[in-house]
Amino acid sequence: QLGYATVAVGTQPVLSIAYDPDRVTVKYNYDPEQAKQLLDEAGWQDTDGDGIREFQGAEGVDFPTPKVGTKLSFDLMFASGVGQLERLAAAMQDYWKAIGVDAQPNPVDFDTVMVPALTETFDFRLIMLGFSWDPTGDQKAMFGTEYKGKGFNAMGYSNPEYDKLAAQADRELDPEKRKELLIKASDIVNTDLPVGIIWFNKEITAYAKRLHNFEPNATGGLLWSMPFVWVE
């Protein structure tokens, strides 16, 4: 990312008051060998030598599993026309292929295909999105049970312990105590892993020097500066 992004460690972005990567319990480092081991343990092995793993069965699993022989293959849906996502999808395809997974990039129109897939049909296997957090550390809109299955919590995530800590943070007036609650809450989500957060952007804002009282910020600058700027 040429210095304009930070690898995500946890769910809280760099500008959040609750950003504290040293306090994150589980760190998802790039480790192909561990990935292969986990797939083996889950019953996915390449038995026919074509480079793609097939499901061979798993013991002690209490949820529906694929049929034996099913290939580990899926589409990766993302919004078309976004160069950054296209490059990322191509890289992911290579990384997955190296461990025996067939991932096919599937660029689609955001409004007509992706939004209905997320909110109505749920017709996708894996979807890649961009999202902006503010510095307050409040992430209930994506992880709170009250939003389960709707809005940004389309994956239907729910954890009572997270809800409890997030609610306590809403009522806490002491900044340091609130920060501590948010750090604990986000660590729960990161361990449960309902979504995989990959990186946090550092955006570039360009503006003419003739523009006065303009302050670039985490929301892009222009939106909140507009009423207060003037040009020579």
Buried (B, 14 or more C-beta within 10 A) or exposed (E): EEEEBBEBBBBBBBBBBBBBEEBBEEEBEEEEEEBBEEBBEBBBBBEEEEEBBBBBEEEEEEEEEBEEEEBBBBBBBBBBEBEEBBEBBEEBBEEBEEBBBBBEBBBBEBEEBBEEBBEEEEEBEEBBBEEEBEBEBBBBEBBBBEBBEEEBBBBEBBBEEBBEBBBBBEEBEEEEEBBBBBBBBBBBBBEBEBBEBEEBBBEEEEEEEEEEEBEBBBEEBBEEBEEEBEEE
